[in-house]
Amino acid sequence: MASSASPSSASAAAASSEPPAPSGTPASPGGSTPSGACSVTAGSPAQAASSSPSSAPSDPPAASGGPAAPRASAPSGASPARSALRAELAELTTEAFRPELADIDRLPTLDIARIMNGEDAGVAAAVAAQLPEIAAAVDATAARMARGGRLVYAGAGTAGRLGVLDASECPPTFNTDPSQVTGVIAGGPAALVTAVEGAEDSKELAAGDLAALGLGPADTVVGISASGRTPYAIGAVEHARAAGALTIGLACNAGSALGRAAEHPIEVVVGPELLTGSTRLKAGTAQKLVLNMLSTITMIRLGKTYGNLMVDVRASNEKLRARSRHIVALATGAGERETEAALTETGGEVKNAILVVLGGVDGPTAARLLDESGGNLRTALRTAQG
């Protein structure tokens, strides 16, 4: 992945239906009716607070000798701040303890895999419940990017890494400029592979990381946090909103602080995790699905595809060059010789080659028509065909 670094960074539901007690049978899925340059900016794991208390009791009995559920009350002698954080986390669906899974480590491997697969099956339904919010966020993002704006992801830990991953895949897929879709992660480049303790707790680090990008009204910032309470993600959204940028808050708890801070809250409630608080699991899967939608559908709206073909693919290796030839042939129905000639005429540019074949123009004319149409192949084709 390409990476450009600034000083401290690099730009880079409802509770699930309970699986049966661990007797070897799989659990039912949890859910609600539920390369863009990576710029990694300062600040680590994104897990912490929103709302929607879990349906699990605050102090359920231990299951057959397994661990007992943690009490919400703080231990004697705990500092007020620590007690407040403990109480806050106890209210989060993503942090809830599941006593029925307390003996999961005693199960056969295949049974654990079945339970985990059942859990994951509910994630898509949780995302489906947020489709109207996702669509509204995409339309608002595409409108700003059509004016030259950027899409910036900001998060800590797993959430930040997922944002950087999605950003890094846009240049080879859609031939975007590395700065057009980018990600900042709490703790900087090192946080992509190693936890940077404490970085997620600073709103100021997020503001500094985004200030270095010079955000403006045409830009969009997506704060990502499973808990919806991570200070770094909230700080990023708050800074972006003050700069006039569009803001989206992606969380996995309902009524989250991140959702309240953003203009477009997307809260995918996937329920308690298989491993208590391990939001790299269902929450991480949900975040990846939503990020796939945000970037992919935005690029479709911007004319970066022709039908379901990646006509802006960057052919940087032999596999992608073969894919380019295949795409031109699929889009035009041209044979191998005509496809090769069109790609040669246009310097390997897939979109231009399609316009040469279907529009009956030469390479320079295809380039001019696409430039005049803002890169939209369908618009350029209408012009070429009169």
N, C-alpha and C positions, 0 to 999 in steps of 0.2 A: 504494500500500500504506500502510495506517495505520502510524504509527511513534511509539512513546513512548520517549523517551531518558532514561537515567539518566546520571550524571556521565560516566563513561568509556565508556559503552556505549549501545546501544540494544537492548531485548529483542527484540529481534527474534526358468579360474581355474585353478588350476594354469596354467602358461604356455600361451599360446594356441597353437593349431596354426599352424605357420608358413605365411604366404602364399608363393607362389612368388617367386623373385627377380624384382625389377622388370623384367619384360620386356614389360609391358603387360597381363598377365593379372591378374585380381583375386586377392587373398589369401584364403585360407580364414579363417573367423571365429576370433577368439581367444576363449577361455573356459575354464572348468573344466568338469569334467563336472559345469564350472564353467560484515473483513480483520482473522486473529489478529493482534493487534498484533505488529509485529516489534519485539522489544526487542533492540537491538544493544548488546552489552556489550564492554568493551575487548578488545583483542588482535587475521593475514592468511594467506596461502595455506596450505591443509592438505595438505602432501605430506611424507612422511618415513617412519619405520621400522617394520616388523613382521618377518616372517620369510619362509619359503618362497623360497629362492633360485631365480633364473630358470634355465631350462635352457640359456640362451645361454652360450657359453664366455666366460671372463673377458677374453680378448684375441683376438677373432675377426679374421680378415683383413679389410681394407677391400674393399668391393664395387666393382669397376670404377672405381676412382678416387674413390669416395666416402670419407667420413670413417672412420677406424679406430675400433674400439670402445675406450672409455676403459679404462685399466688400473685394477684395484681398489687397487693400492698407491698410497700418497700420494707426491707429488713431494718431492724432497729439500728439507729445510728447513721442511716443513710443521709446524705446531704439533701437539702430541699430540691436542688436542681436535679439530682439523680432520681429522687422520688418522683418528681414531675415527669421526667423522661420515661421512667418505668411505667407510670400510669398511662402516659400517652401511647406508648407502644402496645400496652395491653388492650387498647381500644381498636387496634388495627386488624382488619381481616387478614392481611398478609402475614401478620405475626402470630396468629392464633395457634394454640397447641391442639393436636388431635389425639385424644387418648386412645381411640380405636386403632391407631397405628403404633402404639407404644412398643409392641413386640415385633415390629417389622424386621428387625435385624435377625430374628430367629426363623424367618421364613425361607423356603427354598428360593434360589435366585430367579427361577422362572415365575414364581408367584409375585415376587417383588416387581419384576418387569411388567407383569400383567396389571398390577395395581397402578404402577406409574403410567402405563399406556392409557388406562382408564381415566386417570386424572387429566392427562393431556387432551383427551377427546373432548373435554368440556370447554377448552380454551376458545375454539372457533366460535362456539355459541355465545361466549362472553363478548367476543369482538363484534359479533353480529348485532348485539344489542346496542352498540355504539356507532353503527354505520351512518345514521343521519349526521351525527357530530363529525365523523371522519370526513364525510362528503363535503360538509360545509367548510371544514378546515382546508381541504384540498382546493376547493374553488377559490377561497380567499388567498391561499398561497400562490396558486397559478396566476391569479390576476396581478399580484405584485411582482412575481418573477417575470411576467410578460413585459413589465416596465423596467427590467434590468435588475431586479432584486435578487437577493441570495436566500438560500434555505440553510439555517444554522441549527444544529442539534446541540443541546447542552445537558450534561448529566454526570453522575458520579458512579464509580464502580461498574457493575454489569450494565446499567442503563447508559452510562457514558460510552462504554465500549460498543454497545449496539448502535448508538448514534454515529460513532466514528466509522463503524463497519458499513452502515448504509451509505454514508457519504462517500466512502472510498470506492464503492462499487458503481457510482454514477458516471464517472468519466469513461470507463471502458464500455459501459452499457449504453449510455446516451450521448457520449462525446461531449459532455459538459466541460466547461473550464474548471480546473481544480478548485477555484474559489467560489464557484456558483453553488455548490452544495458542500458544506463543511461541518465538522463536529468539534466541539471543545469538551474536554473531559477534566474533571476535578483532579488535580495532581499532575497534570501535564503528560507528556509522552510516556514517562515511566509507569503511569497508572494503567496503561494498556495491558501490561503484563504483571504488575505488582501493585498490591494495595498501597495507597499513600494515605496513611492514617491521619485523620483530622481534616483533610482537605475538603471533604464533603460538607463540613460544618460551617463553611464561610460563604456568606452572601457576597462579601467584598471581593473575594477571589473571582467569583463568577462575573461580577461587574467589571473587574479589571480585565479579565480575559475577553469579554465582549467589547469593551471600550477600545481594545487594541484593533478590533475589526472595523471600527468606525461605522457602527450600525446606523441605518437611516430608515425613513418611512417606507421604502420599497422592500425592505428585508422582512424575513419571517424567522422567528426563533421558537424552537420546540424544546420546552423543558421536559426532561424525562426522569421519572422517579417512581419506583414501584410503590413505595409508601405514600408518596404525595406530600411528604413533609421535609424532604432533604433540602437544607438551606441553600446549597449550591444551585440546585435546579430552580428553586423559587427566586433566588437572587438574580439568576440569569433572565427569568421572565420579567421580573420587576424592572431591571435595567433596560431591557429591550422595549418594554411598554413605555417607559419614560422617554426613550429615544424615538418614539412614534412607530416602531416596528410592530408587525402583526405578531401575536403571541398565542401559542398552543401549549396546553399542559397535559402531558400523557402520564397517567397514574393508574394504579390498580386498587385503589380504595375510593369509595364514593364520598363526596363532600370534602375532598382533600383541600389542603391549603394551596397546593399547586394549581388545582382546578380553579379555585377562587381567584387566584392571581392572574390567570390567563383569560384572554377573550374567548378562546375556544377550548373548553375543558373536554378531554377524552378520558373517561374513567372506566377502564375495563376491569371489572371485579371478578377475579377468577377464584376467589376463596382461599382458605388456608393451604399452605404448601405441604407436600409429602414430608419434607424435613422442615421442622418448625422454623419459619423466618428465612428459609433459603429461597429468596426471590429470583435467583437465576433459573428457577424451574418454571412453573406455570406463568408467573408474572413476566419473566424474561421472554418466554415464548410469545405471550400476548403482545409485548412491546415490539418484538421483531415483526409480527404480523402487521401491526399498525404502521410501523415505519415502512415496511414494504409497500403498503397502500399509499402512504403520504407521498413518497418519492415517485413511485411508478405511475400512479394516476395523474400526479402533477405533470410528469413528463409527457404523458399521453395528451393531456390538455394543451401542452405547449407545442404539440406537433412533432415530438421527438420519435414518434412511431408512425407507421403507415399500416392501418389495421392493427394486427397483432405482430407485426414484423419490426425488429429493431433496426430501422433504417439509418440510425445515427451511430451504430456500433463502430467502435474504433478498432480497425484491423491491425493489431500490433504484433500478431504472431501467426504462424501457419494455420492453426485451428481457426482463428478468427477470419483469416483471409478465405478459408474454405467456407466458413459461415456466410461471409459477404457474398460470395458467388451464389450460394444457395438462396439467399434472401432476394437477390436481384432476379434470379430465375423464378422464384415463387411469385414475386410481385408483378412480373411482366410476362411470364410464359415463354421467355426467350430461351433459345438453345444455348449450348455451351459456348459456341464460337461468338455469338452475338453478345452474350453476357461478358465474356472476356474482353471483347472489343470496347464495350461501354465502360467497363471498369478501367481499362487502360486509358481511354479518352478522358476520364474524370479523375485520374490519379488515385484510383481505388476508393473514391467516395461513393458509398452505396446509394445514398439518396440522389446524388447527381446522376449516377449511372441509370437509375430507374427513370429519371426524368428524360435522359437522352433516348432511352428505348420507347417509352410511352408517349413522350411529347414530341419526338422526331426533331430534336434540336441537337446542336453540338455541345461539347463540354463547357466552353466559356459561356454560352447562352444559358445552359442549365445552371451554372454557378450564379449568374446575374439574376435569373428568375427566382432562385431560392433566396438570394440575399434580399431581393425586393419583397418577398413574401414572408420575411422573418423566419425563414427556414422551414416553413410549412409546405410539405410536398404536395398535398392536395390543392392548395391555393396556387402553387406554381404550375401544377398540371393544368388547372383550369385556364390559366393565362396562356400557356404554351399551346393548348388545343383550341384556343380562340373562343 
